[in-house]
Amino acid sequence: MKRRHVGPDAVDQLQRYVENYRGKGYEDVRGVLVSPSVTDSAREHLENRGLEHIKLEPESMAPQRTKSL
């Protein structure tokens, strides 16, 4: 999960993680980059490497407070 607009460096980092796990025998690893948005260049890198992007705003991940009784 990245909190801001990300570029190709984040895709490179994700690719390294995926390769690391695949090298350890985890064949079914998926690379999913979660962030509010990606640059056009990052999107192209994702597509070329078979990785995915899910758009998610950090605010939607924040814990929700509930009122105590």
N, C-alpha and C positions, 0 to 999 in steps of 0.2 A: 504494500500500500504506500503510494507516494501522495503527499499532501498537496502537491501543486502540479502545474503544467510541466510535462516531462519531455525530454528529447532523446536522441539516439544513445546517449551514455546510459540511461536507465535500461534501454533495450539490450545493450551490450552486457550490462550487469546481470540481467535476467537470463540471457543466453549462457553466461558462464555458470550460473546456478543449475540450469537445466542440464548442461553438459556434464557437470560434476555429478549429479544424481544418476544420469544415464551411465556414466563411467563406473558407477558403483553397482550397476545391475538393475536399476529401476527403469525398465523399458517404457512404461506407460506414463511417464512424467509429462505434464502439460505446463507450458510456460504462460502464465497469465499476469499481465501488468495491470494493476488497479490504480487508477488516478483520475482526477477530475477531467484531464484532457492530455493529448499528446500532440507534438508538432507533426507536420506533414512528413518530415523526414523520418521521425520515429515510427509513424504508422507504416511507412514503406519498409523500414527495417523489420518491423513485426511481421508483416505479410511475407517478406522474403525468407524469413527464418521459421515460418510456421508457428509463430507465437500469437497470443491474443491480447486484446485490451478490453477491459471492462471499465466503463465510466462510473465513478462513484465519488460523490462530494464528501470531504472529511466530516462535515457537520452531521451527515446521516449515520456516521459510525460512532458518534459521541453517545455515551451512556445517557439514558433518559432518567431524570429524577422523578420520583413519585412522592406524593404527599404522604406523610406519616399520619396515622390515626391517633 
